[in-house]
Amino acid sequence: MHSILENPARRIPISSATTDQILSLINGSNDNPNKEKIQHLRTTTGKEYDRLKRKLVCFTPNAFFLKYVDSLSITSTTGYIYVDLDDDDGFNYEKEMNALKVNPNVYAAWDSVSGKGIGSLLKVDWVTQQNFEYVYSSAVKSLVEHGTSQEYIDPRCRDITRLNYLSLSENVYTNPDAKSLIEPEESIVSSVISLSLCNASNDTLLKVPVSLQRIKYKTDLEDWGDDENFRFIPEGKDYVRIYIGNGSYSKGERNYALFRVGCMIMKLNPHLKKDELSAHLWSVNQRMCIEPLAPLEVNGIALSIINIAHRNGLFAHSIKKKIWFKPGCPYTSHEKQSISAQLMANEKVRKTLLSFENAIMELQSNCEKITQKKLALKTGKSIATVKRHWQEVKKLME
């Protein structure tokens, strides 16, 4: 599900649409609100071009938003990564479009507002707000591997809240059989390594075989029912996911980075012993640090984390996740987005009615007449909202 906005200056969604509905509008539909403006825009330049562009209806290709488009208001991701190719000097439209068409991860591609560049969606079933930058880099890598020229990829697409104009394209390319980018093995994987552990007493290295057992890398619910595929938790439940990052850790940030990752590992896997945690941190250290830490330092980080966990409990960054899907549930990413949108809409209605109920009780206790205007003032809702729910409000007053 995508959010629709009146123009790029007003970042308040006015409606929503599925991916296929968006593509249908772009594909020359008479229902496209930008159709006449774009046709005119493509015949102009300079200030007139910019003026028309600022009035175009937009959509959010990467995520769905209910009230406002910013990083704090993301309801869900769309299951796609948006990448556009700018028509800079030397841009070969045919070559770039053909490269997108042979890429098995590309779900759709279309002409940009100017009619010279290209917009595209790559399918990614496992994209989240937390791993978006990593997934974006993976999407760019897929494009380049299949012939897309990296110099034309707009780096601003790295922003999950980026808006895209609802364009107009006579021949939208779609691939209903597009394959999701492959989710990499978690950075913490099942393997056996020879971990160089350091004997703290004499600082000598010991080769100790340590088994890296597969561990939990994200929070999940443990009490799923047999016939339960999703659950809505109104107050939200703390959700932690181990995210190693895409770039390398520099010399100045590696200690904190390993400590942060270790805290997340331990928060999700409190049964781990020090040597097991050290082994996982050593794996991350070797893979991510430009100059890996010595075994003694990695051991020290693991020991600190274990001590803090036993003494005060660990802090690990989390978000309040309200909508949970059972692992292995039969829903596609589109179906999950639709279910999430409906659940959030229902919750919004529930909270609105609850505020009305509290306001009615207060007015009744003061022997005041209940009117739409008074309800609006008491709850901070608009008159239009009160009128829309007036029949339910009447039932509350009975």
For each residue, the residues with C-beta under 8 A, 3 or more apart:
1: 16 17 18 64 76 78 337 338 340 341
2: 16 17 18 19 22 59 60 61 64 78
3: 13 15 16 59 60 63 64 65 66 69
4: 13 14 15 16 17 57 58 59 166
5: 8 10 11 12 13 14 57 58 59 60 69 163
6: 10 12 14 57
7: 10 54 55 56 57 58
8: 5 11 54 56 58 163 165
9: 54
10: 5 6 7
11: 5 8 68 69 70 163
12: 5 6 67 68 69
13: 3 4 5 16 60 65 66 67 68 69
14: 4 5 6
15: 3 4
16: 1 2 3 4 13 64 341
17: 1 2 4 21 22 25 59
18: 1 2 21 22 334 337 338
19: 2 22 23 78 79 80 107 108 121 334
20: 23 24
21: 17 18 24 25
22: 2 17 18 19 25 26 59 166
23: 19 20 26 27 108 110 172 174
24: 20 21 27 29
25: 17 21 22 29 31 32 166
26: 22 23 29 32 110 166 167 168 169 172
27: 23 24 110 169 170 171 172
28: 32 35 168 169 170
29: 24 25 26 32 35
30: 35
31: 25
32: 25 26 28 29 35 166 168
33: 57 166
34: 37 38 56 57 113 165 166 167 168
35: 28 29 30 32 38 39 168
36: 39 40
37: 34 40 41 52 55 56
38: 34 35 41 42 56 113 167 168
39: 35 36 42 43 168
40: 36 37 43 44 52
41: 37 38 44 49 52 53 113 114
42: 38 39 114 115
43: 39 40
44: 40 41 48 49 52
45: 48 49
46: 49 50
47: 50 51
48: 44 45 51 52
49: 41 44 45 46 52 53
50: 46 47 53 54
51: 47 48 54 55
52: 37 40 41 44 48 49 55 56
53: 41 49 50 56 113 165
54: 7 8 9 50 51
55: 7 37 51 52
56: 7 8 34 37 38 52 53 113 165 166
57: 4 5 6 7 33 34 165 166
58: 4 5 7 8 163 164 165 166
59: 2 3 4 5 17 22 163 164 166
60: 2 3 5 13 63 64 65 69 78 161 162 163 164
61: 2 78 80 82 119 121 162 164
62: 77 78 80 81 82 127 132 160 161 162
63: 3 60 74 75 76 77 78 129 160 161
64: 1 2 3 16 60 74 75 76 77 78 337 340 341
65: 3 13 60 68 69 70 73 74 75 161
66: 3 13 73 75 344 345 348
67: 12 13 73
68: 11 12 13 65 73
69: 3 5 11 12 13 60 65 73 161 163
70: 11 65 73 161
71: 74 129 160 161
72:
73: 65 66 67 68 69 70
74: 63 64 65 71 77 129 160 161
75: 63 64 65 66 340 341 344
76: 1 63 64 323 336 337 340 341
77: 62 63 64 74 127 128 129 132 160
78: 1 2 19 60 61 62 63 64 333 337
79: 19 123 124 125 127 333 334 336 337
80: 19 61 62 107 121 122 123 124 127
81: 62 121 122 124 127 135 136 139 157 181
82: 61 62 119 120 121 157 162 164
83: 119 120 122 136 139 140 143 153 154 157
84: 112 117 118 119 120 153 154 157 164
85: 91 96 112 117 118 119 120 148 149 152 153 154
86: 91 117 152 154
87: 91 93 112 114 116 117 152
88: 91 151 152
89:
90:
91: 85 86 87 88 96 116 117 152
92: 95 96
93: 87 96 97 116 118
94: 97 98
95: 92 98 99 147 149
96: 85 91 92 93 99 100 118 148 149 152
97: 93 94 100 101 109 118 173
98: 94 95 101 102 147
99: 95 96 102 103 143 146 147 148 149
100: 96 97 103 106 109 118 120 143 146 148 173
101: 97 98 106 109 173 175
102: 98 99 146 147
103: 99 100 106 122 142 143 146 147 148
104: 175 178 179
105: 122 123 124 139 142 178 179 180 181
106: 100 101 103 109 120 121 122 123 143 173 175 178
107: 19 80 121 122 123 174 175 176 178
108: 19 23 120 121 172 173 174 175
109: 97 100 101 106 118 119 120 121 172 173
110: 23 26 27 118 119 120 167 169 172 173
111: 115 116 117 118 119 167 168 169 170
112: 84 85 87 115 116 117 118 119 165 167
113: 34 38 41 53 56 165 167 168
114: 41 42 87 117
115: 42 111 112
116: 87 91 93 111 112
117: 84 85 86 87 91 111 112 114 152
118: 84 85 93 96 97 100 109 110 111 112
119: 61 82 83 84 85 109 110 111 112 164 167
120: 82 83 84 85 100 106 108 109 110
121: 19 61 80 81 82 106 107 108 109
122: 80 81 83 103 105 106 107 139 142 143 178 181
123: 79 80 105 106 107 178 179 180 181
124: 79 80 81 105 127 135 138 139 180 181
125: 79 180 183 333
126: 131 135 180 181 183
127: 62 77 79 80 81 124 131 132 135
128: 77 131 132 241
129: 63 71 74 77 132 160 319
130: 241 243 319
131: 126 127 128 134 135 241 243
132: 62 77 127 128 129 135 136 160
133: 136 137 158 246
134: 131 137 138 243 245 246
135: 81 124 126 127 131 132 138 139 181
136: 81 83 132 133 139 140 157 158
137: 133 134 140 141 246
138: 124 134 135 141 142 181 184
139: 81 83 105 122 124 135 136 142 143 181
140: 83 136 137 143 144 150 153
141: 137 138 144 145
142: 103 105 122 138 139 145 146 181
143: 83 99 100 103 106 122 139 140 146 148 150 153
144: 140 141 147 148 150
145: 141 142
146: 99 100 102 103 142 143
147: 95 98 99 102 103 144
148: 85 96 99 100 103 143 144 152 153
149: 85 95 96 99 152 153
150: 140 143 144 153
151: 88
152: 85 86 87 88 91 96 117 148 149
153: 83 84 85 140 143 148 149 150 157
154: 83 84 85 86 157
155: 158
156: 159 162
157: 81 82 83 84 136 153 154 162
158: 133 136 155
159: 156 162
160: 62 63 71 74 77 129 132
161: 60 62 63 65 69 70 71 74
162: 60 61 62 82 156 157 159
163: 5 8 11 58 59 60 69
164: 58 59 60 61 82 84 119 167
165: 8 34 53 56 57 58 112 113
166: 4 22 25 26 32 33 34 56 57 58 59
167: 26 34 38 110 111 112 113 119 164
168: 26 28 32 34 35 38 39 111 113
169: 26 27 28 110 111 172
170: 27 28 111
171: 27
172: 23 26 27 108 109 110 169
173: 97 100 101 106 108 109 110
174: 23 107 108
175: 101 104 106 107 108 178
176: 107
177:
178: 104 105 106 107 122 123 175
179: 104 105 123
180: 105 123 124 125 126 183
181: 81 105 122 123 124 126 135 138 139 142
182:
183: 125 126 180
184: 138
185: 189
186: 189 217 242
187: 242 244 283 284 287 288
188: 212 214 215 217 242 265 280 283 284
189: 185 186 212 214
190: 212 213 214
191: 212
192: 209 210 211 212
193: 209 210 212 279 282 283
194: 207 208 209 210
195: 207 208 209 210 275 278 279 282 295
196: 205 206 207 282 295
197: 205 206 208 275 278 295 299
198: 203 204 205 206 294 295 296 299
199: 202 203 204 205 206
200: 203 296 299
201:
202: 199
203: 198 199 200 296
204: 198 199
205: 196 197 198 199 295
206: 196 197 198 199
207: 194 195 196
208: 194 195 197 275
209: 192 193 194 195
210: 192 193 194 195 275 276 278 279
211: 192 279
212: 188 189 190 191 192 193 279 280 283
213: 190 276
214: 188 189 190
215: 188 265 268 269 272 280
216: 219 220 268 269
217: 186 188 241 242 268
218: 239 240 241 242 268
219: 216 237 238 239 240 241 268 318 321
220: 216 324 327
221: 224 231 237 324 326
222:
223:
224: 221 228 231 326
225: 228
226:
227:
228: 224 225 231 326
229: 325 326 329 330 331
230: 323 324 325 326 329 331 336 339
231: 221 224 228 323 324 326
232: 322 323 324 343 347
233: 236 237 321 322 323 324
234: 322 347 350
235: 320 322
236: 233 319 320 321 322
237: 219 221 233 320 321 322 324
238: 219 318 319 320 321
239: 218 219 318 319 320 321
240: 218 219 264 267 268 316 317 318
241: 128 130 131 217 218 219 264
242: 186 187 188 217 218 261 264 265 268
243: 130 131 134 264
244: 187 261 284 287 288
245: 134 249 257 288
246: 133 134 137
247:
248: 288 289 290
249: 245 253 254 257 258 288 289 290
250: 253 254 290
251: 254 290 291
252:
253: 249 250 256 257
254: 249 250 251 257 258 285 288 289 290 291 292 293
255: 258 259 293 297 301
256: 253 259 260
257: 245 249 253 254 260 261 288 289
258: 249 254 255 261 262 281 284 285 289 293 298 301
259: 255 256 262 263 301 304 305
260: 256 257 263 264 317
261: 242 244 257 258 264 265 281 284
262: 258 259 265 266 277 280 281 301 302 305
263: 259 260 266 267 305 314 315 316
264: 240 241 242 243 260 261 267 268 316 317
265: 188 215 242 261 262 268 269 272 277 280 281
266: 262 263 269 270 272 277 305 306 309 314 316
267: 240 263 264 270 314 316
268: 215 216 217 218 219 240 242 264 265 316
269: 215 216 265 266 272
270: 266 267 309
271:
272: 215 265 266 269 276 277 280
273: 276 277
274: 277 278 299 302 303 306
275: 195 197 208 210 278 279
276: 210 213 272 273 279 280
277: 262 265 266 272 273 274 280 281 302 305 306
278: 195 197 210 274 275 281 282 298 299 302
279: 193 195 210 211 212 275 276 282 283
280: 188 212 215 262 265 272 276 277 283 284
281: 258 261 262 265 277 278 284 285 298 301 302
282: 193 195 196 278 279 285 286 295 298
283: 187 188 193 212 279 280 286 287
284: 187 188 244 258 261 280 281 287 288
285: 254 258 281 282 288 289 292 293 298
286: 282 283 289 292
287: 187 244 283 284
288: 187 244 245 248 249 254 257 284 285
289: 248 249 254 257 258 285 286 292 293
290: 248 249 250 251 254
291: 251 254
292: 254 285 286 289
293: 254 255 258 285 289 297 298 301
294: 198 297 298
295: 195 196 197 198 205 282 298 299
296: 198 200 203 299 300
297: 255 293 294 300 301
298: 258 278 281 282 285 293 294 295 301 302
299: 197 198 200 274 278 295 296 302 303
300: 296 297 303 304
301: 255 258 259 262 281 293 297 298 304 305
302: 262 274 277 278 281 298 299 305 306
303: 274 299 300 306 307
304: 259 300 301 307 308
305: 259 262 263 266 277 301 302 308 309 314
306: 266 274 277 302 303 309 310
307: 303 304 310 311
308: 304 305 311 312 313 314
309: 266 270 305 306 313 314
310: 306 307
311: 307 308
312: 308
313: 308 309
314: 263 266 267 305 308 309
315: 263
316: 240 263 264 266 267 268
317: 240 260 264
318: 219 238 239 240
319: 129 130 236 238 239
320: 235 236 237 238 239
321: 219 233 236 237 238 239 324
322: 232 233 234 235 236 237 343 344 347
323: 76 230 231 232 233 339 340 343 344
324: 220 221 230 231 232 233 237 321
325: 229 230 329 331 336
326: 221 224 228 229 230 231 329
327: 220
328:
329: 229 230 325 326
330: 229
331: 229 230 325 335 336 339
332: 335 336
333: 78 79 125 336 337
334: 18 19 79 337 338
335: 331 332 338 339
336: 76 79 230 325 331 332 333 339 340
337: 1 18 64 76 78 79 333 334 340 341
338: 1 18 334 335 341 342
339: 230 323 331 335 336 342 343
340: 1 64 75 76 323 336 337 343 344
341: 1 16 64 75 76 337 338 344 345
342: 338 339 345 346
343: 232 322 323 339 340 346 347
344: 66 75 322 323 340 341 347 348
345: 66 341 342 348 349
346: 342 343 349 350
347: 232 234 322 343 344 350 351
348: 66 344 345 351 352
349: 345 346 352 353 389
350: 234 346 347 353 354
351: 347 348 354 355
352: 348 349 355 356 379 381 385 389
353: 349 350 356 357 389 392 393 396
354: 350 351 357 358
355: 351 352 358 359 379 380 381
356: 352 353 359 360 375 379 381 386 389 392 393 396
357: 353 354 360 361 396
358: 354 355 361 362
359: 355 356 362 363 374 375 378 379
360: 356 357 363 364 370 375 393 396 397
361: 357 358 364 365
362: 358 359 365 366 378
363: 359 360 366 368 369 370 374 375 378
364: 360 361 367 368 370
365: 361 362
366: 362 363
367: 364
368: 363 364 374
369: 363 374
370: 360 363 364 374 375 397
371: 374 375
372: 375 376 383 386 387 390
373: 376 377 383
374: 359 363 368 369 370 371 377 378
375: 356 359 360 363 370 371 372 378 379 381 386 393
376: 372 373 379 380 381 382 383 385 386
377: 373 374 380
378: 359 362 363 374 375
379: 352 355 356 359 375 376 386
380: 355 376 377
381: 352 355 356 375 376 385 386
382: 376 385 386
383: 372 373 376 386 387
384: 387 388
385: 352 376 381 382 388 389
386: 356 372 375 376 379 381 382 383 389 390 393
387: 372 383 384 390
388: 384 385
389: 349 352 353 356 385 386 392 393
390: 372 386 387 393 394
391: 394 395
392: 353 356 389 395 396
393: 353 356 360 375 386 389 390 396 397
394: 390 391 397 398
395: 391 392 398
396: 353 356 357 360 392 393
397: 360 370 393 394
398: 394 395
